[in-house]
Amino acid sequence: MERLRQIEPQSILQRRHSLPLWCKTRMNSWKLAKRIKMPPQNVSRVAAWLLLGAIGVVTLSPIGMRPVTQAPVSLERLGAFALIGAAFCYAYPKHRYAILISLIGVTAFLEIAQNYVPGRHGRLSDGLVKALGAFLGVALTTLIAHRERMK
């Protein structure tokens, strides 16, 4: 144990493959200690989950608590789920197909759950608009990521 404290973190980084698991964990804590800020991907993960939670609360709350804008309701739904799809794809770039399928499942769940909230009703047309929004958000993010790689 004393010998590990004498070794500089950089030399451990170079010999990572030969170290036991507890040393690798120690090395990862050195890496974490060097970070001052939260990486952008972690920020986008938190933002994506918060957006999904906010949409869930707004969708399942009584109609009087739903925020109202001047935009048509279908456009609000489309935009909200496009934003969530884009946020999740930015946060988890290697899981775009799983994100799309999961968001379609979330839209179905929310529409079905609305039938159990007094004063609310779930409609297939609303669910389709939300699923289309999720698809557009995922597709747009995928297109942007593809263009960035091609540069």
DSSP file (Angstrom, degrees, kcal/mol; ACC not computed):
  #  RESIDUE AA STRUCTURE BP1 BP2  ACC     N-H-->O    O-->H-N    N-H-->O    O-->H-N    TCO  KAPPA ALPHA  PHI   PSI    X-CA   Y-CA   Z-CA
    1    1 A M     >        0   0    0      0, 0.0     4,-1.3     0, 0.0     3,-0.1   0.000 360.0 360.0 360.0 -41.1    0.0    0.0    0.0
    2    2 A E  H  >  +     0   0    0      1,-0.2     4,-1.2     2,-0.2     3,-0.1   0.876 360.0  57.1 -62.7 -37.2    2.8    2.4    0.8
    3    3 A R  H  > S+     0   0    0      1,-0.2     4,-1.1     2,-0.2     3,-0.3   0.884 103.1  53.8 -63.4 -37.6    4.4    1.7   -2.5
    4    4 A L  H  4 S+     0   0    0      1,-0.2     3,-0.3     2,-0.2    -1,-0.2   0.867 104.8  54.1 -65.2 -35.9    1.3    2.7   -4.4
    5    5 A R  H  < S+     0   0    0     -4,-1.3    -1,-0.2     1,-0.2    -2,-0.2   0.787 107.0  52.2 -69.2 -26.2    1.2    6.1   -2.6
    6    6 A Q  H  < S+     0   0    0     -4,-1.2     2,-0.3    -3,-0.3    -1,-0.2   0.744  92.4  88.1 -81.3 -23.4    4.8    6.7   -3.7
    7    7 A I  S  < S-     0   0    0     -4,-1.1     5,-0.0    -3,-0.3     0, 0.0  -0.571  83.6-119.9 -78.4 137.0    4.0    6.0   -7.4
    8    8 A E    >>  -     0   0    0     -2,-0.3     4,-1.3     1,-0.1     3,-0.6  -0.448  20.4-118.8 -72.6 148.4    2.8    9.0   -9.4
    9    9 A P  H 3> S+     0   0    0      0, 0.0     4,-2.1     0, 0.0     5,-0.1   0.831 111.4  61.0 -57.0 -33.1   -0.7    8.7  -10.9
   10   10 A Q  H 3> S+     0   0    0      1,-0.2     4,-1.4     2,-0.2     5,-0.1   0.888 102.6  49.8 -65.2 -38.0    0.8    9.1  -14.5
   11   11 A S  H <> S+     0   0    0     -3,-0.6     4,-1.0     1,-0.2    -1,-0.2   0.832 109.8  51.9 -70.5 -29.5    2.9    5.9  -14.1
   12   12 A I  H  < S+     0   0    0     -4,-1.3     3,-0.4     1,-0.2    -2,-0.2   0.889 105.4  55.8 -69.9 -38.6   -0.1    4.0  -12.9
   13   13 A L  H >< S+     0   0    0     -4,-2.1     3,-0.9     1,-0.2    -2,-0.2   0.869 105.9  51.4 -59.8 -35.7   -2.0    5.2  -15.9
   14   14 A Q  H 3< S+     0   0    0     -4,-1.4    -1,-0.2     1,-0.2     3,-0.2   0.786 116.4  39.2 -73.4 -26.5    0.6    3.7  -18.2
   15   15 A R  T >< S+     0   0    0     -4,-1.0     3,-1.2    -3,-0.4     4,-0.4  -0.054  75.5 126.9-112.4  32.1    0.5    0.3  -16.4
   16   16 A R  G X   +     0   0    0     -3,-0.9     3,-1.6     1,-0.3    -1,-0.2   0.863  65.4  60.6 -60.2 -39.5   -3.2    0.1  -15.9
   17   17 A H  G 3  S+     0   0    0      1,-0.3    -1,-0.3    -3,-0.2    -2,-0.1   0.745 105.5  48.6 -64.1 -22.6   -3.7   -3.3  -17.6
   18   18 A S  G <  S+     0   0    0     -3,-1.2    -1,-0.3     2,-0.1    -2,-0.2   0.434  92.3  97.7 -97.7   1.7   -1.3   -5.0  -15.1
   19   19 A L  S <  S-     0   0    0     -3,-1.6     5,-0.0    -4,-0.4     2,-0.0  -0.595  76.4-111.1 -91.0 149.4   -2.9   -3.6  -11.9
   20   20 A P    >>  -     0   0    0      0, 0.0     4,-1.7     0, 0.0     3,-0.8  -0.283  39.0 -99.0 -69.5 166.6   -5.4   -5.4   -9.7
   21   21 A L  H 3> S+     0   0    0      1,-0.3     4,-2.3     2,-0.2     5,-0.2   0.857 120.7  56.5 -58.5 -41.2   -9.0   -4.1   -9.6
   22   22 A W  H 3> S+     0   0    0      1,-0.2     4,-1.5     2,-0.2    -1,-0.3   0.824 107.7  49.9 -65.7 -28.0   -8.6   -2.1   -6.3
   23   23 A C  H <> S+     0   0    0     -3,-0.8     4,-2.4     2,-0.2    -1,-0.2   0.879 108.3  52.4 -73.7 -38.1   -5.7   -0.2   -7.9
   24   24 A K  H  X S+     0   0    0     -4,-1.7     4,-2.3     1,-0.2    -2,-0.2   0.893 108.9  50.7 -63.7 -38.4   -7.7    0.6  -11.0
   25   25 A T  H  X S+     0   0    0     -4,-2.3     4,-1.8     2,-0.2    -1,-0.2   0.908 109.6  50.3 -64.4 -41.1  -10.5    2.0   -8.8
   26   26 A R  H  X S+     0   0    0     -4,-1.5     4,-1.4     1,-0.2    -2,-0.2   0.895 109.1  51.9 -62.4 -40.2   -7.9    4.1   -7.0
   27   27 A M  H  X S+     0   0    0     -4,-2.4     4,-1.9     1,-0.2    -2,-0.2   0.899 106.7  53.1 -64.5 -40.7   -6.7    5.4  -10.3
   28   28 A N  H  X S+     0   0    0     -4,-2.3     4,-2.4     1,-0.2    -1,-0.2   0.857 105.1  55.1 -63.6 -34.1  -10.2    6.3  -11.4
   29   29 A S  H  X S+     0   0    0     -4,-1.8     4,-2.0     2,-0.2    -1,-0.2   0.849 105.0  53.4 -68.2 -31.4  -10.6    8.3   -8.2
   30   30 A W  H  X S+     0   0    0     -4,-1.4     4,-1.2     2,-0.2    -2,-0.2   0.915 109.0  49.1 -65.6 -41.2   -7.5   10.3   -9.1
   31   31 A K  H  X S+     0   0    0     -4,-1.9     4,-0.7     1,-0.2     3,-0.5   0.922 111.7  48.7 -62.1 -43.2   -9.0   11.1  -12.5
   32   32 A L  H >< S+     0   0    0     -4,-2.4     3,-0.8     1,-0.2    -1,-0.2   0.862 105.5  58.0 -65.7 -35.1  -12.2   12.2  -10.8
   33   33 A A  H 3< S+     0   0    0     -4,-2.0    -1,-0.2     1,-0.2    -2,-0.2   0.801 100.8  57.4 -66.2 -27.2  -10.3   14.4   -8.4
   34   34 A K  H 3< S+     0   0    0     -4,-1.2     2,-0.4    -3,-0.5    -1,-0.2   0.729  88.1  92.6 -75.1 -21.1   -8.8   16.3  -11.3
   35   35 A R    <<  +     0   0    0     -3,-0.8     3,-0.1    -4,-0.7    -3,-0.0  -0.576  43.5 172.1 -77.9 130.1  -12.2   17.2  -12.6
   36   36 A I        +     0   0    0     -2,-0.4     2,-0.2     1,-0.1    -1,-0.2   0.788  65.7  45.5-100.3 -40.9  -13.5   20.5  -11.4
   37   37 A K  S    S-     0   0    0      1,-0.0    -1,-0.1     0, 0.0     0, 0.0  -0.650  89.4-105.5-103.2 159.0  -16.6   20.8  -13.6
   38   38 A M        -     0   0    0     -2,-0.2     5,-0.1     1,-0.1    -2,-0.0  -0.695  47.6-108.7 -77.3 131.2  -19.3   18.3  -14.4
   39   39 A P    >>  -     0   0    0      0, 0.0     4,-1.7     0, 0.0     3,-0.6  -0.252  24.8-114.8 -61.3 151.4  -18.7   17.1  -18.0
   40   40 A P  H 3> S+     0   0    0      0, 0.0     4,-2.5     0, 0.0     5,-0.2   0.824 114.5  58.9 -58.2 -32.7  -21.3   18.3  -20.6
   41   41 A Q  H 3> S+     0   0    0      1,-0.2     4,-1.8     2,-0.2     5,-0.1   0.894 105.7  48.4 -66.3 -37.6  -22.6   14.8  -21.2
   42   42 A N  H <> S+     0   0    0     -3,-0.6     4,-2.2     2,-0.2    -1,-0.2   0.879 110.3  52.0 -68.2 -36.4  -23.5   14.4  -17.5
   43   43 A V  H  X S+     0   0    0     -4,-1.7     4,-2.5     1,-0.2    -2,-0.2   0.917 109.8  48.9 -64.0 -42.4  -25.2   17.8  -17.6
   44   44 A S  H  X S+     0   0    0     -4,-2.5     4,-2.5     2,-0.2    47,-0.2   0.836 108.5  54.3 -69.0 -30.6  -27.2   16.7  -20.6
   45   45 A R  H  X S+     0   0    0     -4,-1.8     4,-2.2     2,-0.2     5,-0.2   0.933 110.6  45.1 -65.5 -45.2  -28.2   13.4  -18.9
   46   46 A V  H  X S+     0   0    0     -4,-2.2     4,-2.4     1,-0.2    -2,-0.2   0.924 114.3  49.7 -62.8 -43.8  -29.5   15.3  -15.9
   47   47 A A  H  X S+     0   0    0     -4,-2.5     4,-2.6     1,-0.2    -2,-0.2   0.905 109.6  51.2 -62.9 -42.0  -31.3   17.7  -18.2
   48   48 A A  H  X S+     0   0    0     -4,-2.5     4,-2.3    39,-0.2    -1,-0.2   0.925 112.6  44.8 -62.7 -45.2  -32.9   14.9  -20.3
   49   49 A W  H  X S+     0   0    0     -4,-2.2     4,-2.4     2,-0.2    -1,-0.2   0.880 113.2  50.8 -68.3 -37.0  -34.2   13.1  -17.2
   50   50 A L  H  X S+     0   0    0     -4,-2.4     4,-2.7    -5,-0.2    -2,-0.2   0.906 110.1  50.2 -66.1 -40.1  -35.5   16.3  -15.7
   51   51 A L  H  X S+     0   0    0     -4,-2.6     4,-2.6     2,-0.2     5,-0.2   0.928 110.9  48.8 -61.4 -44.9  -37.3   17.1  -19.0
   52   52 A L  H  X S+     0   0    0     -4,-2.3     4,-2.3     1,-0.2    -2,-0.2   0.912 112.4  48.3 -63.0 -41.7  -38.9   13.7  -19.1
   53   53 A G  H  X S+     0   0    0     -4,-2.4     4,-2.5     2,-0.2    -1,-0.2   0.910 111.3  50.1 -63.5 -42.2  -40.0   14.0  -15.5
   54   54 A A  H  X S+     0   0    0     -4,-2.7     4,-2.6     2,-0.2     5,-0.2   0.911 111.3  48.2 -63.6 -42.4  -41.4   17.5  -16.1
   55   55 A I  H  X S+     0   0    0     -4,-2.6     4,-2.6     1,-0.2    -1,-0.2   0.898 111.2  51.6 -65.1 -39.5  -43.4   16.3  -19.1
   56   56 A G  H  X S+     0   0    0     -4,-2.3     4,-2.0    -5,-0.2    -2,-0.2   0.918 111.8  46.0 -62.1 -43.7  -44.7   13.3  -17.1
   57   57 A V  H  X S+     0   0    0     -4,-2.5     4,-0.8     2,-0.2    -2,-0.2   0.928 115.2  46.2 -65.4 -45.2  -45.9   15.6  -14.3
   58   58 A V  H  < S+     0   0    0     -4,-2.6     3,-0.4     1,-0.2    -2,-0.2   0.889 113.6  49.7 -65.6 -38.7  -47.5   18.1  -16.7
   59   59 A T  H  < S+     0   0    0     -4,-2.6    -1,-0.2     1,-0.2    -2,-0.2   0.871 117.4  38.9 -68.5 -37.1  -49.1   15.3  -18.7
   60   60 A L  H  < S+     0   0    0     -4,-2.0    -1,-0.2    -5,-0.2    -2,-0.2   0.401  96.9  95.6 -98.2   3.1  -50.6   13.5  -15.7
   61   61 A S  S  < S-     0   0    0     -4,-0.8     5,-0.1    -3,-0.4    56,-0.1  -0.495  91.5 -78.4 -86.0 163.1  -51.6   16.6  -13.7
   62   62 A P    >   -     0   0    0      0, 0.0     3,-1.8     0, 0.0     4,-0.5  -0.228  45.5-109.8 -58.0 152.2  -55.1   18.0  -13.8
   63   63 A I  G >  S+     0   0    0     55,-0.3     3,-1.0     1,-0.3    56,-0.1   0.780 115.6  62.3 -58.9 -29.8  -55.9   20.1  -16.9
   64   64 A G  G 3  S+     0   0    0      1,-0.2    -1,-0.3     3,-0.0    -3,-0.0   0.749 101.5  51.9 -68.3 -23.6  -56.0   23.3  -14.9
   65   65 A M  G <  S+     0   0    0     -3,-1.8    -1,-0.2    -7,-0.1    -2,-0.2   0.497  83.5 110.3 -90.7  -4.7  -52.3   22.9  -13.9
   66   66 A R  S <  S-     0   0    0     -3,-1.0     2,-0.1    -4,-0.5    -7,-0.0  -0.541  75.7-116.6 -73.6 131.1  -51.1   22.4  -17.5
   67   67 A P        -     0   0    0      0, 0.0     2,-0.4     0, 0.0    -1,-0.1  -0.407  29.7-149.6 -67.1 144.6  -49.1   25.3  -18.8
   68   68 A V        +     0   0    0     -2,-0.1     2,-0.2     2,-0.0     5,-0.0  -0.954  17.2 177.6-120.9 133.7  -50.7   27.1  -21.8
   69   69 A T        -     0   0    0     -2,-0.4     7,-0.1     2,-0.3     4,-0.0  -0.683  44.0-105.8-120.4 178.9  -48.9   28.9  -24.6
   70   70 A Q  S    S+     0   0    0     -2,-0.2     3,-0.1     2,-0.1    -2,-0.0   0.594  91.3  97.3 -80.8 -11.9  -50.2   30.6  -27.7
   71   71 A A  S    S-     0   0    0      1,-0.1    -2,-0.3     2,-0.1     5,-0.0  -0.380  90.6 -90.1 -76.0 154.8  -49.0   27.7  -29.9
   72   72 A P     >  -     0   0    0      0, 0.0     4,-2.0     0, 0.0     3,-0.3  -0.342  36.2-118.8 -61.0 148.4  -51.4   25.0  -31.0
   73   73 A V  H  > S+     0   0    0      1,-0.2     4,-2.4     2,-0.2     5,-0.2   0.879 113.1  53.9 -60.5 -40.3  -51.5   22.1  -28.5
   74   74 A S  H  > S+     0   0    0      1,-0.2     4,-2.7     2,-0.2    -1,-0.2   0.884 107.8  50.6 -62.7 -37.8  -50.2   19.5  -31.1
   75   75 A L  H  > S+     0   0    0     -3,-0.3     4,-2.8     2,-0.2    -1,-0.2   0.879 108.5  52.6 -67.8 -37.0  -47.2   21.7  -31.8
   76   76 A E  H  X S+     0   0    0     -4,-2.0     4,-2.6     2,-0.2    -2,-0.2   0.937 112.1  45.3 -61.2 -46.2  -46.5   21.9  -28.1
   77   77 A R  H  X S+     0   0    0     -4,-2.4     4,-2.3     2,-0.2     5,-0.3   0.936 114.0  48.6 -63.0 -46.9  -46.6   18.2  -27.8
   78   78 A L  H  X S+     0   0    0     -4,-2.7     4,-2.0     1,-0.2    -2,-0.2   0.932 114.6  45.4 -58.8 -47.3  -44.4   17.7  -30.9
   79   79 A G  H  X S+     0   0    0     -4,-2.8     4,-2.3     2,-0.2    -1,-0.2   0.893 111.2  52.2 -65.3 -41.0  -41.9   20.2  -29.7
   80   80 A A  H  X S+     0   0    0     -4,-2.6     4,-2.0    -5,-0.2    -1,-0.2   0.930 114.4  41.4 -63.3 -45.2  -41.7   18.9  -26.2
   81   81 A F  H  X S+     0   0    0     -4,-2.3     4,-2.5     2,-0.2    -1,-0.2   0.803 112.0  55.3 -76.4 -26.9  -41.0   15.3  -27.3
   82   82 A A  H  X S+     0   0    0     -4,-2.0     4,-2.5    -5,-0.3    -1,-0.2   0.908 109.5  48.6 -65.8 -40.6  -38.6   16.4  -30.0
   83   83 A L  H  X S+     0   0    0     -4,-2.3     4,-2.6     2,-0.2    -2,-0.2   0.909 112.3  47.6 -64.0 -42.7  -36.7   18.3  -27.3
   84   84 A I  H  X S+     0   0    0     -4,-2.0     4,-2.6     2,-0.2     5,-0.2   0.919 112.0  50.1 -65.5 -42.7  -36.7   15.2  -25.0
   85   85 A G  H  X S+     0   0    0     -4,-2.5     4,-2.0     1,-0.2    -2,-0.2   0.916 113.5  45.6 -61.1 -43.1  -35.6   12.9  -27.9
   86   86 A A  H  X S+     0   0    0     -4,-2.5     4,-2.2     2,-0.2     5,-0.2   0.907 112.3  51.2 -66.4 -41.6  -32.8   15.3  -28.8
   87   87 A A  H  X S+     0   0    0     -4,-2.6     4,-2.1     1,-0.2   -39,-0.2   0.922 112.1  45.6 -63.6 -43.9  -31.7   15.6  -25.2
   88   88 A F  H  X S+     0   0    0     -4,-2.6     4,-2.8     2,-0.2    -1,-0.2   0.883 112.4  51.2 -67.6 -37.0  -31.6   11.9  -24.6
   89   89 A C  H  < S+     0   0    0     -4,-2.0    -1,-0.2    -5,-0.2    -2,-0.2   0.867 112.0  46.9 -68.7 -34.3  -29.7   11.3  -27.9
   90   90 A Y  H  < S+     0   0    0     -4,-2.2    -1,-0.2     1,-0.2    -2,-0.2   0.880 116.2  45.3 -69.9 -37.7  -27.1   13.9  -26.9
   91   91 A A  H  < S+     0   0    0     -4,-2.1    -2,-0.2     1,-0.3   -46,-0.2   0.865 128.3  25.4 -74.2 -36.7  -26.8   12.4  -23.4
   92   92 A Y  S >< S+     0   0    0     -4,-2.8     3,-1.7    -5,-0.2    -1,-0.3  -0.669  71.4 170.2-127.5  74.6  -26.6    8.8  -24.6
   93   93 A P  T 3  S+     0   0    0      0, 0.0     3,-0.5     0, 0.0    -1,-0.1   0.698  73.8  55.4 -66.9 -19.8  -25.2    9.0  -28.2
   94   94 A K  T 3  S+     0   0    0      1,-0.2     3,-0.1     2,-0.1    -5,-0.1   0.433 103.4  56.6 -90.9   2.2  -24.6    5.2  -28.6
   95   95 A H    <>  +     0   0    0     -3,-1.7     4,-2.2    -6,-0.2    -1,-0.2  -0.162  59.8 132.6-126.7  39.5  -28.2    4.3  -27.8
   96   96 A R  H  > S+     0   0    0     -3,-0.5     4,-2.4     1,-0.2     5,-0.2   0.897  75.3  47.2 -63.7 -43.3  -30.3    6.2  -30.3
   97   97 A Y  H  > S+     0   0    0      1,-0.2     4,-2.4     2,-0.2    -1,-0.2   0.916 113.3  48.6 -66.5 -41.4  -32.5    3.3  -31.3
   98   98 A A  H  > S+     0   0    0      1,-0.2     4,-2.5     2,-0.2    -1,-0.2   0.877 110.8  52.1 -64.4 -36.4  -33.2    2.2  -27.8
   99   99 A I  H  X S+     0   0    0     -4,-2.2     4,-2.8     2,-0.2     5,-0.2   0.928 109.4  48.9 -64.6 -45.2  -34.0    5.8  -26.9
  100  100 A L  H  X S+     0   0    0     -4,-2.4     4,-2.0     2,-0.2    -2,-0.2   0.935 113.8  45.2 -61.3 -46.8  -36.5    6.1  -29.7
  101  101 A I  H  X S+     0   0    0     -4,-2.4     4,-2.0     1,-0.2    -1,-0.2   0.906 114.2  50.0 -63.6 -41.3  -38.2    2.8  -28.8
  102  102 A S  H  X S+     0   0    0     -4,-2.5     4,-2.3    -5,-0.2    -2,-0.2   0.906 110.0  49.7 -64.4 -41.7  -38.2    3.8  -25.1
  103  103 A L  H  X S+     0   0    0     -4,-2.8     4,-2.4     2,-0.2    -1,-0.2   0.864 108.7  52.1 -68.3 -34.5  -39.7    7.2  -25.8
  104  104 A I  H  X S+     0   0    0     -4,-2.0     4,-2.1    -5,-0.2    -1,-0.2   0.904 110.8  49.2 -65.0 -39.4  -42.5    5.7  -27.9
  105  105 A G  H  X S+     0   0    0     -4,-2.0     4,-2.5     2,-0.2    -2,-0.2   0.880 109.3  52.1 -63.8 -38.3  -43.2    3.4  -25.0
  106  106 A V  H  X S+     0   0    0     -4,-2.3     4,-2.8     2,-0.2    -2,-0.2   0.906 108.2  50.9 -65.1 -41.6  -43.3    6.4  -22.7
  107  107 A T  H  X S+     0   0    0     -4,-2.4     4,-2.3     2,-0.2    -2,-0.2   0.919 111.2  48.2 -62.8 -41.8  -45.8    8.2  -24.9
  108  108 A A  H  X S+     0   0    0     -4,-2.1     4,-2.3     2,-0.2     5,-0.2   0.931 112.6  49.0 -62.8 -44.3  -48.0    5.1  -24.9
  109  109 A F  H  X S+     0   0    0     -4,-2.5     4,-3.0     1,-0.2    -2,-0.2   0.927 111.8  48.5 -60.1 -46.0  -47.7    4.9  -21.1
  110  110 A L  H  X S+     0   0    0     -4,-2.8     4,-1.7     1,-0.2    -1,-0.2   0.892 111.5  49.2 -64.8 -39.3  -48.6    8.5  -20.6
  111  111 A E  H  X S+     0   0    0     -4,-2.3     4,-0.6    -5,-0.2    -1,-0.2   0.904 114.6  44.6 -67.6 -39.8  -51.6    8.4  -22.9
  112  112 A I  H >< S+     0   0    0     -4,-2.3     3,-1.0    -5,-0.2     4,-0.3   0.910 112.2  52.6 -68.1 -41.6  -52.9    5.3  -21.2
  113  113 A A  H >< S+     0   0    0     -4,-3.0     3,-1.6     1,-0.3     4,-0.3   0.802  97.4  66.7 -65.9 -28.5  -52.2    6.8  -17.7
  114  114 A Q  H >< S+     0   0    0     -4,-1.7     3,-1.4     1,-0.3     6,-0.3   0.799  88.8  66.8 -63.0 -26.6  -54.1   10.0  -18.6
  115  115 A N  T << S+     0   0    0     -3,-1.0    -1,-0.3    -4,-0.6    -2,-0.2   0.708  99.7  51.3 -66.1 -18.1  -57.3    7.9  -18.7
  116  116 A Y  T <  S+     0   0    0     -3,-1.6    -1,-0.3    -4,-0.3    -2,-0.2   0.411  91.6  88.8 -98.7  -0.1  -57.0    7.4  -15.0
  117  117 A V  S X  S-     0   0    0     -3,-1.4     3,-2.1    -4,-0.3   -56,-0.1  -0.873  87.5-113.2 -99.7 125.8  -56.6   11.1  -14.2
  118  118 A P  T 3  S+     0   0    0      0, 0.0   -55,-0.3     0, 0.0     3,-0.1  -0.332 100.6  14.0 -59.1 132.5  -59.9   12.9  -13.5
  119  119 A G  T 3  S+     0   0    0      1,-0.3     2,-0.3   -57,-0.1    -4,-0.1   0.386 110.2  97.0  85.7  -4.4  -60.5   15.5  -16.2
  120  120 A R    <   -     0   0    0     -3,-2.1     2,-0.3    -6,-0.3    -1,-0.3  -0.804  49.7-170.1-115.3 158.5  -57.9   14.1  -18.6
  121  121 A H        -     0   0    0     -2,-0.3     2,-0.4    -3,-0.1    -6,-0.1  -0.986  17.4-135.1-148.1 137.6  -58.2   11.7  -21.5
  122  122 A G        -     0   0    0     -2,-0.3     2,-0.4   -11,-0.2   -11,-0.1  -0.788  23.5-168.8 -93.8 134.7  -55.6    9.9  -23.6
  123  123 A R     >  -     0   0    0     -2,-0.4     4,-2.0     1,-0.1     5,-0.1  -0.935  29.1-133.4-124.3 147.0  -56.1    9.9  -27.3
  124  124 A L  H  > S+     0   0    0     -2,-0.4     4,-2.4     1,-0.2     5,-0.2   0.888 108.6  55.9 -63.0 -39.4  -54.3    7.9  -30.0
  125  125 A S  H  > S+     0   0    0      1,-0.2     4,-1.9     2,-0.2    -1,-0.2   0.894 107.4  49.0 -62.9 -39.3  -53.8   11.0  -32.1
  126  126 A D  H  > S+     0   0    0      1,-0.2     4,-2.3     2,-0.2    -1,-0.2   0.917 111.1  50.2 -64.4 -42.6  -52.0   12.8  -29.2
  127  127 A G  H  X S+     0   0    0     -4,-2.0     4,-2.6     1,-0.2    -2,-0.2   0.879 109.2  51.3 -63.2 -38.3  -49.8    9.8  -28.7
  128  128 A L  H  X S+     0   0    0     -4,-2.4     4,-2.4     2,-0.2    -1,-0.2   0.884 109.1  50.3 -67.1 -37.9  -48.9    9.7  -32.4
  129  129 A V  H  X S+     0   0    0     -4,-1.9     4,-2.2     2,-0.2    -2,-0.2   0.916 112.5  47.4 -65.3 -42.2  -48.0   13.4  -32.3
  130  130 A K  H  X S+     0   0    0     -4,-2.3     4,-2.4     2,-0.2    -2,-0.2   0.915 112.2  49.2 -64.9 -42.7  -45.8   12.8  -29.3
  131  131 A A  H  X S+     0   0    0     -4,-2.6     4,-2.5     2,-0.2    -2,-0.2   0.890 110.2  51.5 -64.2 -38.9  -44.2    9.7  -30.9
  132  132 A L  H  X S+     0   0    0     -4,-2.4     4,-2.7     2,-0.2    -1,-0.2   0.902 109.0  51.2 -63.4 -40.5  -43.5   11.8  -34.1
  133  133 A G  H  X S+     0   0    0     -4,-2.2     4,-2.4     2,-0.2    -2,-0.2   0.918 109.8  48.9 -61.7 -43.5  -41.9   14.5  -32.0
  134  134 A A  H  X S+     0   0    0     -4,-2.4     4,-2.4     1,-0.2     5,-0.2   0.922 111.8  49.8 -61.7 -43.2  -39.6   11.9  -30.3
  135  135 A F  H  X S+     0   0    0     -4,-2.5     4,-3.0     1,-0.2    -2,-0.2   0.922 110.9  48.8 -61.5 -44.6  -38.7   10.5  -33.8
  136  136 A L  H  X S+     0   0    0     -4,-2.7     4,-2.7     2,-0.2     5,-0.2   0.892 111.3  50.0 -64.4 -39.1  -37.9   14.0  -35.1
  137  137 A G  H  X S+     0   0    0     -4,-2.4     4,-2.0     2,-0.2    -1,-0.2   0.920 114.6  43.6 -64.0 -43.4  -35.8   14.8  -32.1
  138  138 A V  H  X S+     0   0    0     -4,-2.4     4,-2.4     2,-0.2    -2,-0.2   0.921 115.7  48.5 -66.8 -44.0  -33.8   11.6  -32.4
  139  139 A A  H  X S+     0   0    0     -4,-3.0     4,-2.5    -5,-0.2    -2,-0.2   0.913 112.0  48.4 -64.5 -43.3  -33.5   11.9  -36.2
  140  140 A L  H  X S+     0   0    0     -4,-2.7     4,-2.5    -5,-0.2    -1,-0.2   0.919 113.0  47.4 -64.1 -43.6  -32.3   15.5  -36.1
  141  141 A T  H  X S+     0   0    0     -4,-2.0     4,-2.5    -5,-0.2    -1,-0.2   0.894 112.2  50.2 -64.6 -39.5  -29.7   14.7  -33.4
  142  142 A T  H  X S+     0   0    0     -4,-2.4     4,-2.3     2,-0.2    -2,-0.2   0.909 110.9  49.5 -64.5 -42.1  -28.5   11.7  -35.4
  143  143 A L  H  X S+     0   0    0     -4,-2.5     4,-2.3     2,-0.2    -2,-0.2   0.916 112.0  47.6 -63.2 -44.4  -28.2   13.8  -38.6
  144  144 A I  H  X S+     0   0    0     -4,-2.5     4,-2.2     1,-0.2    -2,-0.2   0.918 112.4  49.3 -63.5 -43.5  -26.3   16.5  -36.7
  145  145 A A  H  X S+     0   0    0     -4,-2.5     4,-1.9     1,-0.2    -2,-0.2   0.891 110.5  51.2 -63.2 -38.9  -24.0   14.0  -35.2
  146  146 A H  H  X S+     0   0    0     -4,-2.3     4,-1.5     1,-0.2    -1,-0.2   0.909 110.1  48.7 -64.8 -42.6  -23.4   12.3  -38.6
  147  147 A R  H  X S+     0   0    0     -4,-2.3     4,-0.9     1,-0.2    -2,-0.2   0.889 108.9  53.6 -64.4 -38.9  -22.5   15.7  -40.1
  148  148 A E  H >< S+     0   0    0     -4,-2.2     3,-0.5     1,-0.2    -1,-0.2   0.885 108.5  49.6 -63.6 -38.6  -20.1   16.5  -37.3
  149  149 A R  H 3< S+     0   0    0     -4,-1.9    -1,-0.2     1,-0.2    -2,-0.2   0.826 106.1  56.8 -69.0 -29.9  -18.3   13.2  -37.9
  150  150 A M  H 3<        0   0    0     -4,-1.5    -1,-0.2     1,-0.2    -2,-0.2   0.681 360.0 360.0 -76.1 -17.7  -18.0   13.8  -41.6
  151  151 A K    <<        0   0    0     -4,-0.9    -1,-0.2    -3,-0.5    -2,-0.1   0.491 360.0 360.0 -68.2 360.0  -16.2   17.1  -41.0
